[in-house]
Amino acid sequence: MDSSPSQVVDSVRYEPDENPPRSLAIALALQFSALVVGAIVLTVAIVFRAAGMDEGYVAWGAFAALLISGAVTIVQVLRVGPFGAGYILCMGTSGAFIAVSVAALQQGGAGLLASLVIGSSVFQFILARRLSLLRRILTPTVGGTVIMLISVTVMPLLFDFLDDLPEGSPLLTGQVTALVTLVVTFIVVLLGKGPVRLFGPIAGIIAGCIASWFLDILRFEALFAASWIGVPVASWPGLSLDFGPAFWVLLPGFTLVTLVGAIETIGDAVGIQRVSWRKPRATDYRAVQGAVTADGLGNLLSGLLSTVPNTTYSSSVSVTEVTGIASRRVGVWIGAIFCALAFLPKFTQVLLAIPQPVIGAYAIAIISLLFMLGTRIVVQDGMDYRKATIVGFSFWFGVGCQYGQIPLDGLPSVLQELLSNGMTAGGMAALGLTAFGELAGRKRARMRTPLAMEALPRIQRFLEDFGRRGKLSDETARRVALAAEETLLLLVSNTEGDSDGASDAAAEDGAPAPRRLLLTARRDGSSTELEFLAAGGEGNIEDHMAVIGAQMDPDPVSDEFSLRILRHLAASVQHHKYADTDVVTVRVADLAGTPSA
């Protein structure tokens, strides 16, 4: 199938449920905080200053952004109710919202910004709730492409950090400082043994700061001027929701950016699951839904406090992959540090005093891994000519927009700002092409039935009719029918306990409510794709098949027989679990004698 349990990720030292020593957890949290706290504050400053807001509002926006980012990071890690992925996904201000946020502040001030951010958060809650309905559009192919483009979009900004020096400093000092940071980081990461390599990035930052000191580009003026403890409450503009004409003009732009941000969050939530476990697991889309819901919570709080919306930071995936530590304890400490820094301007300035060339070099080493992670997600989702077309065109369209090779003159200014971001442009292209391919592709035959083995005769008649219309060979039609039978048996088995409970409760009320199954079938090239959409149950068929493939029990139980038969019949099986829905996609390849569609 798609993964084998024999594949063990040796670099994962601590899985999400495992706890590293407290000192190591705090050190890693401080390391991560040093990387992203500057981006959180800087994005706010860029937006508010570009819109002509006063410095008091800038201070408030930075305080609110840090506080919200810390609180929602903890929610992401701990998974509180429907909120959170249950993995280390750091939250921070979203660069994708810069253009539309500046437009909102210029046209209506803080009240209009608050209204639009709150409105976009409602859209995000709806999107998370109905994510299973958009599963054919918001795919790993789209998410992987967006992750690949994040590196393309962020790298130019990081390279600019290398030249961001105090006035009068020679350009060479930034390059030397960055080189020292990178060399020390790579030496420790590549040559270090065991836990030593985990401190490579910290060693690089320390070495870079030492080099900066000798080159006289380390500055402490802002640190000395900052207070030890402070809350800029007097600078809060208050909550004044504005639903005037400007709101309705700008709402589509905010909604579009929110959708792109959700795609990035989906990609991050998929990616973090791939690097957090020693043995590969099928993606749990309940965690993905939780990540998007927490993202919406962050945006709602950002609107209430009139600051820039936030999103998951993709560097969470890279840092987890580099360090090999996915423990939730580290994520909680990251969030706690953000919250503390919001109230401690002096300590915030300690991190911000690190010269930009040092932070840029450190971030380059971390973000460079994202591109390969994006390609891995795309490839693991299965590659055919359709997906290759979507990924190839969307990636290069995003690159062209990012570097100005695709002319955007004549478009509305908001669209120009949106498309000038490679991640936004490429993500929109991937989304549009995926939606077009789904709508214009071969139609699906479908049927609805109760989720029970008694429905098997109806399903077999449905597939017999599908096979005649698709001109399948007798042997291929038989294999498709057998694959459907075994999948139905596994789904019924997975939901049997819940179904019994539901039936008992329904019987007391005198109104039985059996679980429903939606089965669709379609021809896809030289194979038949069956999709089973049913109420959620326990376990994951994809994971169980991987285990069966590695451990051959001489005395298998009935479920194992079905898993082995399905493994033999199907070319691939994907089981996506959402909060209230199981989606199992089974692909059965044609045998000789079946004409290609």
VOFI-884555 format. One record per residue (C-alpha): x, y, z. Coordinates in Angstrom, 2 decimals, always signed. Each point is the difference from the previous one (the first is absolute). Example, Ala and Ser with C-alpha at 12.3 -4.5 7.8 and 13.67 -1.06 7.14 Angstrom:
<recs>
<rec <+12.30, -4.50, +7.80>>
<rec <+1.37, +3.44, -0.66>>
</recs>
This chain:
<recs>
<rec <+0.00, +0.00, +0.00>>
<rec <+1.05, +3.58, +0.43>>
<rec <+2.23, -0.61, +2.97>>
<rec <+1.70, -2.86, +1.70>>
<rec <+0.26, -0.40, +3.77>>
<rec <+3.52, -1.28, -0.44>>
<rec <+0.98, +3.57, -0.87>>
<rec <+1.11, +1.55, +3.27>>
<rec <+1.02, +3.66, +0.24>>
<rec <+3.13, -0.36, +2.14>>
<rec <+0.37, +3.77, +0.33>>
<rec <-3.16, +0.29, +2.15>>
<rec <+1.29, -0.01, +3.56>>
<rec <-3.20, +1.01, +1.80>>
<rec <-3.47, -0.64, -1.41>>
<rec <-2.92, +2.30, +0.93>>
<rec <-0.99, -2.09, +3.03>>
<rec <+3.56, -0.26, +1.33>>
<rec <+1.68, +2.58, +2.20>>
<rec <+3.64, +1.06, -0.32>>
<rec <+1.82, +1.33, +3.07>>
<rec <-1.35, +3.38, +1.03>>
<rec <+3.32, +1.74, -0.65>>
<rec <+0.10, -1.32, -3.57>>
<rec <-3.65, +0.96, -0.59>>
<rec <+0.59, +3.55, +1.22>>
<rec <+3.20, +0.33, -2.06>>
<rec <-1.78, -1.08, -3.17>>
<rec <-2.95, +2.28, +0.75>>
<rec <+2.35, +2.95, +0.47>>
<rec <+1.75, -0.91, -3.24>>
<rec <-3.28, -0.06, -1.91>>
<rec <-1.22, +3.19, +1.64>>
<rec <+3.17, +1.81, -1.00>>
<rec <-0.72, -0.96, -3.61>>
<rec <-3.60, +1.17, -0.28>>
<rec <-0.58, +2.70, +2.61>>
<rec <+1.62, +2.57, -2.26>>
<rec <-2.28, -0.97, -2.88>>
<rec <-3.08, +0.30, +2.21>>
<rec <+0.87, +3.54, +1.11>>
<rec <+1.48, +1.15, -3.32>>
<rec <-3.09, -0.93, -2.02>>
<rec <-2.16, +2.09, +2.30>>
<rec <+2.39, +2.94, -0.29>>
<rec <+0.05, -0.24, -3.80>>
<rec <-3.79, +0.03, -0.26>>
<rec <-0.72, +2.76, +2.51>>
<rec <+2.82, +2.31, -1.11>>
<rec <-0.85, -0.46, -3.67>>
<rec <-3.56, +1.06, +0.84>>
<rec <+1.24, +3.08, +1.85>>
<rec <-1.04, -1.10, +3.51>>
<rec <+1.70, +1.54, +3.06>>
<rec <+2.72, -1.77, +1.97>>
<rec <-2.32, -0.59, +2.95>>
<rec <-2.26, -2.15, -2.19>>
<rec <+3.08, -1.78, -1.35>>
<rec <+1.02, -0.86, +3.57>>
<rec <-3.53, -1.24, +0.78>>
<rec <-0.12, -2.10, -3.19>>
<rec <+3.33, -1.67, +0.83>>
<rec <-1.11, -0.72, +3.58>>
<rec <-3.34, -1.47, -1.14>>
<rec <+1.63, -2.06, -2.76>>
<rec <+2.50, -1.56, +2.41>>
<rec <-2.66, -0.76, +2.59>>
<rec <-2.40, -1.54, -2.53>>
<rec <+2.77, -1.97, -1.72>>
<rec <+1.09, -1.47, +3.32>>
<rec <-3.49, -0.91, +1.18>>
<rec <-1.07, -1.56, -3.31>>
<rec <+3.32, -1.88, -0.33>>
<rec <-0.81, -1.69, +3.32>>
<rec <-3.51, -0.78, -1.26>>
<rec <+1.47, -1.49, -3.21>>
<rec <+2.31, -2.23, +2.01>>
<rec <-2.45, -1.18, +2.66>>
<rec <-3.05, -0.35, -2.27>>
<rec <-2.73, +1.53, +2.14>>
<rec <-3.36, -1.38, -1.19>>
<rec <-0.31, +0.68, -3.73>>
<rec <+2.89, +2.49, +0.11>>
<rec <+3.54, -1.08, -0.78>>
<rec <+1.92, -2.66, -1.87>>
<rec <+1.72, -1.67, +2.95>>
<rec <+3.43, +0.67, -1.51>>
<rec <+2.64, +2.74, +0.18>>
<rec <-1.42, +2.63, -2.34>>
<rec <+1.24, +3.43, +0.94>>
<rec <-2.38, +2.90, -0.65>>
<rec <+1.05, +3.47, -1.12>>
<rec <-1.06, +3.00, -2.03>>
<rec <-0.70, -0.79, -3.65>>
<rec <+1.96, +1.76, -2.72>>
<rec <-2.70, -0.93, -2.51>>
<rec <-2.32, +2.54, +1.66>>
<rec <+2.37, +2.97, -0.35>>
<rec <-1.56, +1.49, -3.14>>
<rec <-3.66, -0.35, +0.97>>
<rec <+0.66, +1.10, +3.60>>
<rec <+1.71, +3.19, -1.15>>
<rec <-2.94, +0.70, -2.34>>
<rec <-2.48, -0.52, +2.85>>
<rec <+1.87, +2.33, +2.36>>
<rec <+0.33, +2.68, -2.66>>
<rec <-3.68, -0.13, -0.96>>
<rec <-1.63, -0.43, +3.40>>
<rec <+2.55, -0.19, +2.77>>
<rec <+0.16, -2.54, +2.80>>
<rec <-3.77, -0.54, +0.06>>
<rec <-0.12, -1.14, -3.62>>
<rec <+3.04, -2.26, +0.47>>
<rec <-1.65, -1.61, +3.03>>
<rec <-3.25, -0.58, -1.92>>
<rec <+1.74, -1.62, -2.95>>
<rec <+2.25, -2.22, +2.12>>
<rec <-2.96, -1.21, +2.08>>
<rec <-1.99, -0.64, -3.20>>
<rec <+2.85, -2.02, -1.50>>
<rec <+0.26, -2.06, +3.21>>
<rec <-3.67, -1.02, -0.34>>
<rec <+0.75, -1.21, -3.53>>
<rec <+2.93, -2.01, +1.37>>
<rec <-2.18, -1.69, +2.64>>
<rec <-2.48, -1.03, -2.72>>
<rec <+2.84, -1.23, -2.21>>
<rec <+1.44, -2.16, +2.80>>
<rec <-3.39, -1.46, +0.82>>
<rec <-0.70, -0.93, -3.64>>
<rec <+3.52, -0.98, -0.95>>
<rec <-1.07, -3.49, -1.04>>
<rec <-2.28, +1.51, -2.67>>
<rec <+3.01, +1.78, -1.53>>
<rec <+2.29, -3.02, +0.19>>
<rec <+0.30, -0.33, -3.79>>
<rec <+1.09, +3.64, -0.34>>
<rec <+2.05, +0.69, +3.14>>
<rec <+2.23, -3.02, -0.67>>
<rec <+3.54, -0.92, +1.11>>
<rec <+1.03, +0.95, -3.55>>
<rec <-1.22, +3.55, +0.60>>
<rec <+1.42, +0.10, +3.53>>
<rec <+3.38, -1.36, -1.11>>
<rec <+0.22, +2.53, -2.82>>
<rec <-0.73, +2.84, +2.43>>
<rec <+2.73, -1.25, +2.36>>
<rec <+2.48, -0.10, -2.88>>
<rec <-0.93, +3.57, -0.88>>
<rec <+0.37, +1.19, +3.58>>
<rec <+3.75, -0.48, -0.33>>
<rec <-0.02, +1.91, -3.29>>
<rec <-1.98, +2.84, +1.58>>
<rec <+1.93, +0.23, +3.25>>
<rec <+3.55, -0.46, -1.27>>
<rec <+0.30, +3.46, -1.66>>
<rec <-1.01, +1.60, +3.31>>
<rec <+2.58, -2.07, +1.86>>
<rec <+2.73, +0.94, -2.46>>
<rec <-0.91, +3.65, +0.58>>
<rec <+0.73, -0.57, +3.69>>
<rec <+3.65, -0.55, -0.90>>
<rec <+0.31, +3.62, -1.16>>
<rec <-2.06, +1.52, +2.85>>
<rec <+2.86, +1.65, +1.91>>
<rec <+0.43, +3.03, +2.26>>
<rec <+0.62, +3.21, -1.91>>
<rec <+3.60, +0.35, -1.13>>
<rec <+0.88, -3.69, +0.38>>
<rec <+1.87, -1.57, -2.93>>
<rec <-2.09, -2.45, -2.05>>
<rec <+2.62, -2.69, +0.51>>
<rec <-0.68, -0.16, +3.74>>
<rec <-3.49, -1.37, -0.57>>
<rec <+1.27, -2.63, -2.42>>
<rec <+2.77, -1.11, +2.36>>
<rec <-2.40, -0.17, +2.95>>
<rec <-2.49, -2.09, -1.99>>
<rec <+2.75, -2.31, -1.22>>
<rec <+1.26, -0.60, +3.55>>
<rec <-3.56, -0.79, +1.13>>
<rec <-0.60, -2.47, -2.83>>
<rec <+3.39, -1.72, +0.29>>
<rec <-0.32, -0.60, +3.75>>
<rec <-3.62, -1.14, -0.36>>
<rec <+0.83, -2.53, -2.73>>
<rec <+3.11, -1.28, +1.79>>
<rec <-1.96, -0.79, +3.15>>
<rec <-3.08, -1.37, -1.82>>
<rec <+1.90, -2.16, -2.50>>
<rec <+2.86, -1.21, +2.19>>
<rec <-1.54, +0.04, +3.47>>
<rec <-0.93, -3.24, +1.70>>
<rec <-3.25, -0.64, +1.84>>
<rec <-1.41, +2.95, +1.94>>
<rec <+2.94, +2.22, -0.96>>
<rec <-1.36, +0.61, -3.48>>
<rec <-3.25, +1.33, +1.47>>
<rec <+1.87, +3.08, +1.15>>
<rec <+1.44, +0.76, -3.44>>
<rec <-2.31, +2.96, -0.72>>
<rec <+0.60, +1.50, +3.46>>
<rec <+3.76, -0.43, -0.47>>
<rec <-0.27, +1.75, -3.36>>
<rec <-1.88, +2.95, +1.53>>
<rec <+2.54, +0.34, +2.83>>
<rec <+2.88, -0.14, -2.46>>
<rec <-1.70, +2.56, -2.23>>
<rec <-0.57, +2.36, +2.92>>
<rec <+3.64, -0.32, +1.05>>
<rec <+1.08, +0.84, -3.54>>
<rec <-2.42, +2.94, -0.02>>
<rec <+1.56, +1.30, +3.20>>
<rec <+3.49, -0.02, -1.49>>
<rec <-1.29, +1.58, -3.23>>
<rec <-1.82, +2.71, +2.00>>
<rec <-3.53, -0.61, -1.34>>
<rec <-1.54, -1.16, +3.28>>
<rec <-2.20, +2.81, +1.35>>
<rec <-1.71, +0.32, +3.41>>
<rec <-1.63, +3.45, -0.19>>
<rec <-3.56, -1.37, -0.26>>
<rec <+0.71, -2.46, +2.80>>
<rec <+1.15, +2.72, +2.41>>
<rec <-3.01, +2.20, -0.84>>
<rec <-2.63, -2.72, +0.51>>
<rec <-1.80, -0.42, +3.34>>
<rec <+0.18, -3.24, +1.93>>
<rec <-3.74, -0.53, +0.26>>
<rec <-2.66, +1.71, -2.06>>
<rec <-3.48, -0.30, -1.49>>
<rec <-0.94, +2.76, -2.49>>
<rec <-3.69, -0.08, +1.00>>
<rec <-0.42, +3.73, -0.65>>
<rec <+0.89, -0.61, -3.64>>
<rec <-2.81, -2.50, -0.67>>
<rec <-2.32, +1.65, -2.56>>
<rec <-3.04, -1.73, +1.49>>
<rec <-2.47, -2.24, -1.79>>
<rec <-1.98, +1.93, -2.58>>
<rec <-1.40, -2.37, -2.61>>
<rec <-0.53, +1.64, -3.38>>
<rec <-2.33, -1.64, -2.52>>
<rec <-0.20, +2.91, -2.43>>
<rec <+0.55, -0.07, -3.78>>
<rec <+3.76, -0.38, +0.38>>
<rec <-0.56, -3.21, +1.97>>
<rec <-1.87, -1.65, -2.87>>
<rec <+2.54, +1.20, -2.57>>
<rec <+2.95, -1.43, +1.92>>
<rec <-1.67, -3.16, +1.36>>
<rec <+0.62, -2.09, -3.17>>
<rec <+3.72, +0.79, +0.19>>
<rec <+0.16, -0.97, +3.67>>
<rec <-1.94, -3.19, -0.71>>
<rec <+2.35, -0.96, -2.82>>
<rec <+3.09, +0.57, +2.15>>
<rec <-1.64, -1.94, +2.83>>
<rec <-0.56, -2.92, -2.38>>
<rec <+3.62, +0.08, -1.10>>
<rec <+1.06, +0.16, +3.66>>
<rec <-2.23, -3.00, +0.73>>
<rec <+1.70, -1.92, -2.81>>
<rec <+3.36, +0.82, +1.57>>
<rec <-1.29, -1.14, +3.39>>
<rec <-1.28, -3.23, -1.56>>
<rec <+3.41, -0.57, -1.56>>
<rec <+1.73, +0.72, +3.31>>
<rec <-2.37, -2.32, +1.89>>
<rec <+0.67, -2.78, -2.51>>
<rec <+3.74, +0.66, +0.05>>
<rec <+0.37, +0.05, +3.78>>
<rec <-1.63, -3.42, +0.23>>
<rec <+2.52, -1.40, -2.48>>
<rec <+3.01, +1.08, +2.09>>
<rec <-1.35, -0.60, +3.53>>
<rec <-0.15, -3.82, +0.11>>
<rec <+2.68, -2.64, -0.35>>
<rec <-2.27, -2.32, -1.95>>
<rec <-1.93, +1.61, -2.88>>
<rec <-3.72, +0.43, +0.60>>
<rec <-2.90, +0.89, -2.23>>
<rec <-0.87, +3.70, +0.24>>
<rec <-2.65, +0.63, +2.65>>
<rec <-2.27, +2.65, -1.47>>
<rec <-1.64, +0.53, +3.38>>
<rec <+3.29, +1.59, +1.04>>
<rec <-0.05, +2.04, -3.22>>
<rec <-3.51, +1.23, +0.78>>
<rec <+1.13, +0.90, +3.51>>
<rec <+2.94, +1.97, -1.38>>
<rec <-2.24, +2.04, -2.31>>
<rec <-2.52, +0.58, +2.82>>
<rec <+2.78, +1.25, +2.30>>
<rec <+1.19, +2.22, -2.85>>
<rec <-3.50, +1.46, -0.12>>
<rec <+0.08, +0.52, +3.78>>
<rec <+3.24, +1.94, -0.36>>
<rec <-1.55, +2.20, -2.68>>
<rec <-3.10, +0.58, +2.13>>
<rec <+2.15, +1.14, +2.94>>
<rec <+2.11, +2.12, -2.36>>
<rec <-3.14, +1.75, -1.18>>
<rec <-1.26, +0.57, +3.53>>
<rec <+3.35, +1.58, +0.94>>
<rec <+0.38, +1.88, -3.34>>
<rec <+3.29, -1.50, -1.13>>
<rec <+1.26, -1.88, -3.06>>
<rec <-1.47, -3.52, -0.57>>
<rec <+2.16, -2.99, +0.76>>
<rec <+0.71, -3.41, -1.48>>
<rec <+2.13, -3.07, +0.59>>
<rec <+3.71, +0.46, -0.66>>
<rec <+1.34, -2.62, -2.40>>
<rec <+3.39, +0.17, +1.68>>
<rec <-1.64, -2.12, +2.72>>
<rec <+0.31, -2.97, -2.35>>
<rec <+3.62, +0.72, -0.89>>
<rec <+1.11, +0.53, +3.60>>
<rec <-1.72, -3.22, +1.07>>
<rec <+1.69, -1.90, -2.82>>
<rec <+3.44, +1.47, +0.76>>
<rec <-0.16, -0.50, +3.77>>
<rec <-1.91, -3.28, -0.05>>
<rec <-2.08, +1.18, +2.96>>
<rec <-3.78, +0.11, -0.49>>
<rec <-0.92, -0.04, +3.69>>
<rec <-3.03, +2.07, +0.93>>
<rec <+1.94, +1.19, +3.04>>
<rec <+2.24, +2.04, -2.32>>
<rec <-3.02, +1.54, -1.72>>
<rec <-1.55, +1.04, +3.31>>
<rec <+3.24, +1.68, +1.01>>
<rec <+0.13, +1.86, -3.32>>
<rec <-3.48, +1.39, +0.59>>
<rec <+0.81, +0.89, +3.61>>
<rec <+3.12, +1.87, -1.11>>
<rec <-2.00, +2.03, -2.52>>
<rec <-2.54, +0.92, +2.69>>
<rec <+2.76, +0.97, +2.43>>
<rec <+1.82, +2.09, -2.61>>
<rec <-3.19, +1.93, -0.65>>
<rec <+0.23, +1.35, +3.57>>
<rec <+3.81, +0.33, +0.09>>
<rec <+1.15, +2.53, -2.60>>
<rec <+3.56, -0.09, +1.33>>
<rec <+0.35, -3.74, -0.64>>
<rec <-1.70, +0.34, -3.38>>
<rec <+2.69, +2.48, -0.95>>
<rec <+2.69, -2.49, +1.03>>
<rec <-1.18, -2.27, -2.83>>
<rec <-0.54, +2.90, -2.39>>
<rec <+3.53, +1.24, +0.71>>
<rec <+1.37, -3.02, -1.87>>
<rec <+1.30, +1.48, -3.27>>
<rec <-2.13, -0.59, -3.07>>
<rec <+2.79, -1.83, -1.91>>
<rec <+0.17, -2.58, +2.81>>
<rec <-3.77, -0.56, +0.07>>
<rec <-0.08, -0.09, -3.81>>
<rec <+2.74, -2.63, -0.23>>
<rec <-1.62, -2.13, +2.70>>
<rec <-3.40, +0.22, -1.71>>
<rec <+1.51, -0.88, -3.39>>
<rec <+1.39, -3.22, +1.48>>
<rec <-3.40, -0.90, +1.44>>
<rec <-2.32, +1.11, -2.82>>
<rec <+2.10, -1.70, -2.70>>
<rec <-1.42, -3.34, +1.17>>
<rec <-3.56, +1.09, -0.77>>
<rec <+0.39, -0.36, -3.74>>
<rec <+0.94, -3.65, +0.26>>
<rec <-2.78, -0.64, +2.51>>
<rec <-2.51, +1.47, -2.45>>
<rec <+1.24, -2.23, -2.81>>
<rec <-0.18, -3.01, +2.32>>
<rec <-3.63, +0.73, +0.85>>
<rec <-0.87, +0.37, -3.70>>
<rec <+1.75, -3.23, -0.98>>
<rec <-1.43, -2.02, +2.89>>
<rec <-3.50, +1.04, -1.06>>
<rec <+0.62, -1.88, -3.26>>
<rec <+1.17, +1.59, -3.22>>
<rec <-1.68, -0.18, -3.40>>
<rec <-0.02, +2.33, -3.00>>
<rec <-2.89, +2.06, +1.38>>
<rec <+1.67, +0.64, +3.33>>
<rec <+3.34, +0.60, -1.71>>
<rec <-1.65, +2.66, -2.17>>
<rec <-1.60, +1.69, +2.99>>
<rec <+3.19, -0.01, +2.07>>
<rec <+2.31, +1.02, -2.85>>
<rec <-2.11, +2.86, -1.33>>
<rec <-1.04, +1.31, +3.43>>
<rec <+3.56, -0.01, +1.28>>
<rec <+1.45, +1.88, -2.94>>
<rec <-2.97, +2.36, -0.14>>
<rec <+0.68, +0.86, +3.63>>
<rec <+3.71, +0.48, -0.71>>
<rec <-0.80, +2.22, -2.99>>
<rec <-2.33, +2.18, +2.06>>
<rec <+2.42, +0.15, +2.92>>
<rec <+2.88, +1.28, -2.13>>
<rec <-2.03, +2.23, -2.31>>
<rec <+0.39, -2.12, -3.14>>
<rec <-3.77, -0.17, -0.48>>
<rec <-1.42, +3.49, -0.60>>
<rec <-2.78, +1.02, +2.36>>
<rec <-0.54, +3.51, -1.33>>
<rec <-3.62, +0.90, -0.60>>
<rec <-1.32, -2.15, +2.84>>
<rec <-1.61, +1.66, +3.04>>
<rec <+2.60, +1.05, +2.55>>
<rec <-1.20, -2.51, +2.60>>
<rec <+0.32, -2.86, -2.49>>
<rec <+3.44, +1.24, -1.00>>
<rec <+1.06, -0.12, +3.63>>
<rec <-1.48, -3.47, +0.47>>
<rec <+1.51, -1.49, -3.16>>
<rec <+3.39, +1.57, +0.58>>
<rec <+0.35, -2.53, +2.83>>
<rec <+1.17, -3.26, -1.55>>
<rec <-1.66, -2.19, +2.62>>
<rec <-3.35, +1.75, -0.50>>
<rec <+0.18, -0.05, -3.80>>
<rec <+1.18, -3.60, -0.25>>
<rec <-2.45, -1.18, +2.65>>
<rec <-2.90, +1.61, -1.85>>
<rec <+1.16, -1.59, -3.26>>
<rec <+0.27, -3.46, +1.59>>
<rec <-3.41, +0.43, +1.60>>
<rec <-1.62, +1.16, -3.25>>
<rec <+1.53, -2.75, -2.13>>
<rec <-0.96, -2.67, +2.53>>
<rec <-3.59, +1.28, +0.12>>
<rec <-0.17, +0.15, -3.82>>
<rec <+1.35, -3.53, -0.36>>
<rec <-2.54, -1.29, +2.51>>
<rec <-2.97, +1.78, -1.62>>
<rec <+0.99, -0.75, -3.59>>
<rec <+1.19, -3.56, +0.63>>
<rec <-1.82, -3.23, -0.56>>
<rec <-3.28, -0.08, +1.90>>
<rec <-0.38, -2.24, +3.03>>
<rec <-2.71, -2.61, +0.38>>
<rec <-1.41, +0.11, +3.51>>
<rec <-2.36, -1.75, +2.35>>
<rec <-1.18, +0.46, +3.59>>
<rec <-0.71, -2.84, +2.36>>
<rec <+0.03, -0.83, +3.72>>
<rec <+3.48, -0.89, +1.29>>
<rec <-0.67, -3.70, +0.61>>
<rec <+0.94, -3.34, -1.55>>
<rec <-3.65, -0.41, -1.02>>
<rec <+0.68, +2.68, -2.63>>
<rec <+2.55, -2.21, -1.79>>
<rec <-2.45, -1.38, -2.64>>
<rec <-1.00, +3.57, -0.98>>
<rec <+3.65, +1.03, -0.21>>
<rec <+0.81, -3.00, -2.19>>
<rec <-2.85, +0.82, -2.38>>
<rec <+1.17, +3.61, -0.12>>
<rec <+3.55, -1.07, -0.88>>
<rec <-1.22, -2.55, -2.57>>
<rec <-1.88, +2.77, -1.77>>
<rec <+3.05, +2.28, +0.27>>
<rec <+2.23, -2.74, -1.45>>
<rec <-2.31, -0.56, -2.99>>
<rec <-0.13, +3.71, -0.79>>
<rec <+3.78, +0.27, +0.45>>
<rec <+0.61, -3.13, -2.10>>
<rec <+2.14, -1.62, +2.68>>
<rec <+1.27, -3.51, -0.57>>
<rec <-1.66, -2.72, +2.09>>
<rec <+3.14, -0.50, +2.11>>
<rec <+0.49, +3.72, +0.67>>
<rec <-3.69, +0.41, +0.89>>
<rec <+0.31, -2.92, +2.41>>
<rec <+3.05, +1.55, +1.67>>
<rec <-1.81, +3.34, +0.35>>
<rec <-2.99, -1.73, +1.60>>
<rec <+2.23, -1.96, +2.39>>
<rec <+1.92, +3.16, +0.98>>
<rec <-3.32, +1.74, +0.72>>
<rec <-1.19, -2.94, +2.11>>
<rec <+3.15, -0.08, +2.15>>
<rec <-0.01, +3.79, +0.45>>
<rec <-3.64, -0.09, +1.06>>
<rec <+0.78, -2.76, +2.51>>
<rec <+2.85, +2.04, +1.49>>
<rec <-2.10, +3.17, +0.24>>
<rec <-2.85, -1.85, +1.66>>
<rec <+2.48, -1.60, +2.41>>
<rec <+1.57, +3.39, +0.81>>
<rec <-3.37, +1.57, +0.83>>
<rec <-1.66, -3.07, +1.50>>
<rec <+0.41, +1.02, +3.62>>
<rec <-1.23, +3.53, -0.62>>
<rec <-2.85, -1.27, -2.14>>
<rec <-1.18, -2.34, +2.74>>
<rec <+0.01, +2.87, +2.47>>
<rec <-1.87, +2.23, -2.42>>
<rec <-2.54, -2.73, -0.71>>
<rec <-0.63, -0.58, +3.70>>
<rec <-0.50, +3.70, +0.62>>
<rec <-2.22, +0.27, -3.06>>
<rec <-2.02, -3.01, +1.06>>
<rec <-0.81, +1.71, +3.28>>
<rec <-1.36, +2.95, -1.96>>
<rec <-1.79, -2.29, -2.45>>
<rec <+1.72, +1.62, -3.00>>
<rec <+2.92, -2.04, -1.38>>
<rec <+2.62, +2.04, -1.81>>
<rec <+2.37, -2.34, -1.87>>
<rec <+3.30, +1.35, -1.23>>
<rec <+0.09, +0.88, -3.67>>
<rec <+2.54, -0.79, -2.72>>
<rec <+0.60, +1.92, -3.21>>
<rec <+1.84, -2.11, -2.58>>
<rec <+1.32, +1.56, -3.21>>
<rec <+1.80, -1.70, -2.87>>
<rec <+1.79, +1.40, -3.01>>
<rec <+2.49, -1.01, -2.65>>
<rec <+3.39, +1.69, +0.33>>
<rec <+2.32, -0.89, -2.85>>
<rec <+0.71, -3.72, +0.20>>
<rec <-1.49, -0.48, +3.45>>
<rec <-3.27, +0.22, +1.91>>
<rec <-0.31, +2.30, +3.00>>
<rec <-2.49, -0.81, +2.75>>
<rec <-0.69, +2.53, +2.73>>
<rec <-1.83, -0.93, +3.21>>
<rec <-1.28, +2.92, +2.06>>
<rec <-1.45, -1.07, +3.35>>
<rec <-0.49, +1.11, +3.57>>
<rec <+3.20, -0.03, +2.00>>
<rec <+1.19, -3.11, +1.79>>
<rec <+3.02, -1.31, +1.86>>
<rec <+3.34, -0.83, -1.55>>
<rec <+1.53, +0.75, -3.38>>
<rec <-0.11, -2.60, -2.78>>
<rec <+3.10, +1.43, -1.66>>
<rec <+2.04, -0.36, +3.21>>
<rec <-1.37, -3.50, +0.67>>
<rec <+0.97, -1.12, -3.51>>
<rec <+3.55, +1.23, +0.53>>
<rec <+0.24, -2.00, +3.23>>
<rec <-1.39, -3.11, -1.68>>
<rec <+2.59, +0.38, -2.75>>
<rec <+2.84, -0.17, +2.50>>
<rec <-1.30, -2.46, +2.60>>
<rec <-1.33, -3.26, -1.39>>
<rec <-1.99, -1.50, +2.86>>
<rec <-0.30, -3.77, -0.57>>
<rec <-3.46, +0.11, +1.65>>
<rec <-1.68, +3.12, -1.40>>
<rec <-3.37, +1.24, +1.17>>
<rec <-2.82, +0.72, -2.45>>
<rec <+0.91, +3.67, -0.41>>
<rec <+3.53, -0.99, -0.96>>
<rec <-1.35, -2.27, -2.75>>
<rec <-1.90, +2.97, -1.45>>
<rec <+3.06, +2.23, +0.27>>
<rec <+2.20, -2.52, -1.77>>
<rec <-2.54, -0.61, -2.74>>
<rec <-0.44, +3.74, -0.53>>
<rec <+3.76, +0.48, -0.06>>
<rec <+0.22, -2.62, -2.74>>
<rec <-2.87, +1.41, -2.08>>
<rec <+0.64, +3.75, +0.20>>
<rec <+2.77, +2.00, -1.60>>
<rec <-0.36, +2.58, +2.78>>
<rec <-2.17, +0.69, +3.04>>
<rec <-0.31, +3.38, +1.71>>
<rec <-2.01, +0.49, +3.17>>
<rec <-0.59, +3.62, +1.04>>
<rec <-1.65, +0.45, +3.38>>
<rec <-1.89, +3.22, +0.71>>
<rec <-1.81, +1.01, +3.17>>
<rec <-3.29, -1.63, -1.04>>
<rec <+0.82, -1.75, -3.26>>
<rec <+2.15, -2.84, -1.35>>
<rec <+1.08, +0.25, -3.63>>
<rec <+1.59, -3.15, -1.43>>
<rec <+1.28, +0.13, -3.58>>
<rec <+0.81, -3.34, -1.63>>
<rec <+1.65, -0.18, -3.42>>
<rec <-0.16, -3.30, -1.92>>
<rec <+2.24, -0.27, -3.06>>
<rec <-1.33, -1.58, -3.20>>
<rec <+1.11, -3.45, -1.03>>
<rec <+0.76, -1.09, -3.54>>
<rec <-3.05, +0.18, -2.23>>
<rec <-1.46, +3.16, +1.50>>
<rec <+0.00, +2.98, -2.35>>
<rec <+1.54, +3.19, +1.40>>
<rec <-2.41, +2.85, +0.61>>
</recs>
